[in-house]
Amino acid sequence: MSVRTTKTKSGATAVQVVRYEQGRTIIMKHIGSSNDPTRISSLKETARDWIINFTRQQTLFAKEATFDPLFTRYRYLGTRHNFLYETLNEIFKLFGFDDLKSRLLLDLVLVRIVEPASKLRSQKLLSDLFGISYDLTSIYKSLKAIATLKEKVEGSLVKFARENLNFDFAFVLYDVTTLYFESFTGDELRQCGFSKDNKANQPQIVIGLLVQKDGFPLSFNIFPGNKFEGHTIIPVLTALKDKYLIPSLTVVADAAMLSENNIQAIKQAHFSYIVGARLGYLDLDTVIQINRQLDFTDGTTIRIPSTKGVNSGFLICDFSSKRYLKDKSDTEKQIAKAQKVVGGELTPKRYKFLNFQKTGSSLNQKLIERTKLLWGIKGYITDLSLPNQVVIDRYHDLWQVEKSFRMAKSDLLMRPVYHFRREAIEAHILICVMALAVARFMELKGGKSIRVLMESLKKITDARVFNPASGEEALWRVEIPEDIRVLLKDIGVTY
């Protein structure tokens, strides 16, 4: 858009905001008209302010410079976000992604970070924001080749974590999530199963994600949607050991990964483990032992030999008053529901603390008393001889995996998945994991969320201006403020 002056029938000078499209002049806003030169100058200033407010872009020149006749030769064609593009590509170089030799992959990762969307929308964003054109058919056809780059990408992520995030395989965090499809037809990979997205009637896949202590992704694997999450951890760890020749490693996972077979397999691979304990499955004598030995004050812990045949392991328990209040509240609510079933106020269902008999339902008093013994207590199973609090702290790092999954699903829109061919699905997940790695790194170094960081970088725009005299287009960049320069320095990019 630009400011235009034209003569009216009365001989006055009209000031308008116009844009040029395919050789046509389109009036965006009529500002006003006057015969007074001072008034005309004021109208021009109003027009420039209107353009700034409408486009939400910073002015290119100081106000006094806008009256310089030099600039009236140029025609404003719009803006580009080349600064944002250049910054993300500099970060890609830090990751070694240039070695992948796939410009399309990097551009799809880049636009996934900037504004996650479908491949169709991504094609338009690349064109609108950066002036980069791709044929949509070529994008879809390239997904098969992109999927084959998974091993190289994971190698780059591990190398980057080692060199920049002090990663040494001492501790890795593992968890799984599910991604659903906008479809009701499944296949060998897309299966209905236990959904973490509450989409049990839609096909899904299971994603196993391995991250370091700060939530930076190292490796991922895709499993059929009906795969039990506890059966995913051993193949992931085995592949990791074989690929990187790891002599020792400690894996941290939640209670769903806990089984005697899994723990024995981890030990056979000469790995150590920290997993959440399911205290509800312990025998009553062990529950009573924990209750008697544990001092019910915040921060107190106990360690006892673990049971169920895992002879070399330990069960560590700690107490939290905040957890105690929550457990107490949850139990009381469940008891209240069970009592209403016994009293005939609710339809009989499989509520906790209920005994179902031919003659009717009754409260399970033994289970109620057993549950009360564990109020406020959390358990962890490990084979490490580290101090109890260190083990507990390492387990609590699992929230980093959960945060990474939330980022992938919300900030990067990994779900729902619209692809149906396996190669396209694998390429989509690979793009999202690469975007997650860059986003997590930027958050760790920048100290702000990825969305806030993107909004800050988007403010640095390049104005496209056309000089009719020379027939050339130029890019004029706004001044980079100091806070953005500090941010870039923190991330490791200099300008």
N, C-alpha and C positions, 0 to 999 in steps of 0.2 A: 504494500500500500504506500501511497505517496500523497503529498499535498499539491493540489492543482488550483491555479487561479484562472478564471475565464470571465469574459465580459457579458453582462446581462443586457437585455434589450434597452434598459434605461441608461446604459452607459456605465453603471457601477461595476466594481470588481467583486466577483463571487469567489469565495474560498471553499473548496471541496476536498474531501478525502476520497481518493479513487484507487482502484486496482486495475491491472491490465491482464486480460485473459484471452489468449488466442487472437491477438490483434484488436480486441475490443476494449473500450474504456468503460468500466463499471463504477458508478458513483456509489460509494459506501455511506457517505455522510455529507450533507450540505451544512456547512458551519455558519455561513452568513455572508452578507455583502455590504460594501460601503464605498464611498468615494474618497474617504479620508485615509491618507497613507498610514498614519499612526494606527488607525482602527484596523486597517487591512493587516498590518504586522501583528496586531493582537489576535486577529482571527487565525492567522497562520500558526501562531503559538498554540492557540486552542486546538487547532487541527492536529498538531504534532502530539499534544498531550492525549488527545482522543485515540490516536494510533497506539501510543504506548499503553494506555489502559485497555484498549481492545485486544492487542496482541500479547499483553502482559510481558513485554520485553523491555529491557533497559534501553535508554536512548544511547545512540552511538556517539554523540558529540555533546560537548558542553553547549548550553543554550545559546551562548553568544556565537558559537561556531555555526549554528544552524542557519544563520542569515548570510553566511559566506556564499557568494555566487558560485564558488568552486563546486559546491555540493549539489547545486541544482542540475548539474549535468547527469547525475546518477539516478537510476530508477531502482527502487527497493523491490526485491523479488521474494522476500521471505527470509526464514532463518534456518540454520543448520545447527546441530549439536555435535559438531566435530570435536570439540574439547572433551566431551564425555566419551566419545568413541576412541580418541587418542589415549585418554587416561586408562580405560579398561584394557586396551590393547597393550599398554605398557605393563599392566599387571599380568596379562596373559604371558608376556615374555618372561616375567619373574617365575611363573609356573612352568616354563618350558613348553607351553602349548604350541608355540610356533613349529616345534619339531613334528607335530602331527600332520603338517602339510595339508591342512583342510581349512581353507578360508571360510567356506560355508559353515562348517561346524562352529568355528569361533564366532561368526556373526550370529548364529542361532543362539549360542550361549550368551553372547553380549546382550541381545535383545530380550532374552529370558530374564536377565538381571534388571534391565532398564524398565521393561514393561511386559511381564509374562503374558503370553497370549497363544492362540492357535497358530499353526504354520501359515495359514492364510493371512491372519492379522499381522504376524511377524514380518511377512513379506512386505506389507504396506508400511509398517513402522520403519523398517530398514530404509525404504525409499523416502518416506516423509522426513525422518529425523536426520538421516545421514547421507541421503542421495545415492544409496546403494541398491541396484536393481538385480533381482533374481527371478528367473522363470519358476512359477509355482510347481509345474510338473517336474522340473529339474530338482527342486527341493525334495519332493517326495521320492523321486528315484534315487537320490543320494543317501537316503536314510539307511539303506542296506549296507553301504560302504562305511557309513559313520558308526554303525553298530560294531563293526570289526575292530574299532580303535579302543575298545574297553581296556584291554591289557596295557596298552601304551599310556592311556590316561591314568590308570591306577598307579603305574610306575612313576609317572610325573608327580602325582599327589604324594606318594610316600617319600620320594626324593625331596620334594619341597618341604614337607613336614619335618624331615630330618634336618635340613639345612636352615630352616627359618623358625620352626616352632619347637625345637629341642625334643623332637620325638625320637625314641629309641626302642620301641616295642616293649618297654618294661610293663606298661599297662595299656590295654586297649579296651574300649567299651563296645558292647554289641547289643543290638536290639532289632526288632522287626516291626514293620507296619504293613498295612494293606492299602492298595490303590484300586478303586472301583472303576468300571467302564460304563459309559452311557449306552448300555446294551443289555438285553436279557437273554442273549444267546452266547453260550460259552464254547470252549474248545479244550484241548489238552492243557494249555497254559492258563487260560482265563476260566477259572472255576469258582463256583459259589463256596463259601466257607465262612469261618468266624471272621466277621468284619469289624475292624476298629473304626470304620466310618459310619457304622449303623446302616449299612447297605446290604444286608444279608441276602436279599433277593436278586442282587445283581452280580454278574461275574467279577472277579477280582484277581489280582496277583499279590503275592507276598514279597516284600522287599526286605532283605537282611542288610543292615548297614553297620559297618565297622568304622569307628571314629577314634581319634586320640582324645586326651583328657579335656581339651577345649572345645570339643564338638566338631573339629575339622575332619571331613570325611576322608577315609583312606581306601576303602573298598566297598563294593556292593554286590549283591547277588539277587537274582530274580528266581522265585519259586512259584509253582502252581498255586492258585488261590485257595485250594483245600489242604495245603501242606501245614501240618502241625508245627508251630514255631519252634518247639523244642527239638525238632528233627533237622533244623537248618544250621545250627551252630557248628557242629562237627565238620561238615564239608567246607565251611568257610575257613575255619582255623587250619584244617589240613592243607587247603590250597595255599593259604598264607605262609605256612611253614615251608612248604615245598618250594614256593616261588622265591622267598627271601632267605632261605636256609637259617631260620631263626632257632638258636639253641635253647632259649628260654623266653617265656612270655606269660603274663598274667592277664586273663580275660575276666572282665567284669560284666555280669549279665543279671537280669531280673529272675524272679522265682520261676517263671514259666520255662526257663531253660534247665531247671534243676531236675535231674533224674539220675539214678545210680549208673545207668549205662552211659549217660553223657559225661558224668564226672570221671568215671573209669576211663573213658576214651580220651578225655583231656589229660589225665594223668599218664596214660600210655604214650601220649605224644610229648611227654615231659614238659607240659605246660602247668601253670598254677591257675587258680580260679578264686573268684569272689562272687558268690551268687546269693540272691535273696532266699531266705528260708521260709518255708510254709509251716508256720508254727501250729496251724490248725490241724496238721496231719501228725503231730507228735503224740506219743502215747501219754496217758494221764500222769504216770510217774515222772516223766521228764518235765511236763508242764508244771507239776507241783514243785519239782526241784528248782526250776528257773524262778518261780514265784517266790520261793523261800530264800534263795541266794541273792536275788537282785535287790539292791537298795533302791526304793522307789523315790529317788530324787533325780532331777534332770542331770544327764550326762554320765550316770553310773552305768557300768558295763560288767558283764561276766563272760567267761569262756569255759565251755565244757566240751568233752569229746563228742563229736557228732555221731549219730546213730545210723541205722539201716545199712550197715555193712561198709560204710565209707570210713575205714578204720584210721586213716591218716589225717582225717579232717577235723575241724573244730566248728562248734556252733557258738557264735558270739551274739549276745543279746544286749540291747541298751534300752533305757527307759526315757520317755518324754512325757511331761505333764500335758503338753498340748495334744499329743497323740492320745493320751489317756482320756481327755475330755471328749475327743472325737469318737473314739471307740465306745465309750460309755453312752454317748448320744445315739450312735448307730444301733447299738445293742438294744437300748430301750425302745427305739422306734420299731425294731423287728419284733420285740416281745409284744408290743402293743398290737401289732397286726396279727400276731399269732393268737393273742387273747381274743381278738374280735372273731377269728375263725372258730375258736372253741365256743364262744358265746353265741354263735350263729349270726353274727352281724356281717360277716364277709363270706364270700363263696370260697370253699376249701381250695387252696392252691399249695404249691410246694414252698411255703414260707419256712424260713429258718426257725428252729426251736419248736417245731411241731412234730408230734408223734401221730401217725395215721393208723387207726385201728378200725376193725369192723364195727365196733360199737360207737365209734366217733373219734374225734381228734382230742389230743391233750398236749399240754406243754411238756417239752423235753427238758426237765429240770436239770438233769445231769449235764447236758450240753450248755445250758445257761450258766451253771456254776463254773464249768470248765472254761467257757469264754471269758468270764469275769476275771479269772486268774491271769489272763494275758492282756488285759487292758493296758494300753500305753507301751507295750513291749514290741520291739522289732527285732527280727533275727537275721543273721548273715552266716553263711557257711563258706569256709575257706580252708586251704591247706597251708596258708602262710603263717609264719611265726612273728609277723609284724605286730606292733602294739594294736590293741583293740580299736582305738580311735582312728588310727591310720587306715585300717581295713574299712571301718565305717565311712570315713571320708571318701575313700576311693569308690565305694559303692554309691554314695550320694552323687558322685560325678555323672551317674547315668542320666541325670536331668539334661546333660548336654546333648545326649542322643535324642531325647525327646524334643529338645529345642530345635535341633537340626531337622527333625521330621516336621515340626510345626512350620519352620521356615520354608521347607520344601513344598509343603501343602498349601500354605497361605501366601507367603511372599512370592514364591516362585510358581505357584499354581501347577504343581506336579499332577494333581488330580482335578477332575476326572480325566481318564485317558480316552482319547477318541480314536486311537489307532487300533487295528485289528490284526495285522500281520506281526509275527514275532519280531522280525528284524526292526520294524518301525517302532514297536514297543520298547525294545532294547535301546534303540537310538534315542527315543524320548527320555528314558530314564538316565542315560548317559549325559545328555545335554543338561538335565536338571541337576545331576550330581556335580558336574563341572561348575555350573552356576552357583550351586550351594557352597562349594569349596571357595570360590572367589568371594562370595558374599560373606561367609564366615570369617575369612581372612581380613576383609575390609572392616568388618565390625570389630574384630579383635584389635586391630591397629588404630581404627578411627574412633572407637569408643561410642559409636552411635549405631542405630539400626540401619539396615541396608536401604530402606525406603527414605529415611532422612538423608543419608549420604547421596542417594541418587537425585533427590530434589535439589540438594546443594550444587551438585555438579551440572545439573540441567540449567542452572541460572547463567552459566557461562555459555553464551551463544555467539554464533557467527552470522552476521547479517550478509545476505546475498545481494549485491548491488550490481546493476548493469550500466555500463557506460555506452550510450548510443553512439558516441563519436568514434570509439575504438571497436565497438562490437564485442567487448570482452566483459566477463563476469568476474567480480572480485569478492573476497570474503573479508569482512571487517569484524574483528573479535572485540568484545567488550573487555574492559580491564579486569584482570583476575584479582579479586580481593585477597587480603593477607590471610584471612582464616582458611580460605581454600588452599593457599600455598602451604600453610602449616599442615592441613589435612593430607595433602599429597606427600609431604615430607614424611609424615608418620607412616603412611602406607608404603613408602619407598619409591615414590615417583617424583621426579624433579622437573620443573619447568623454568 
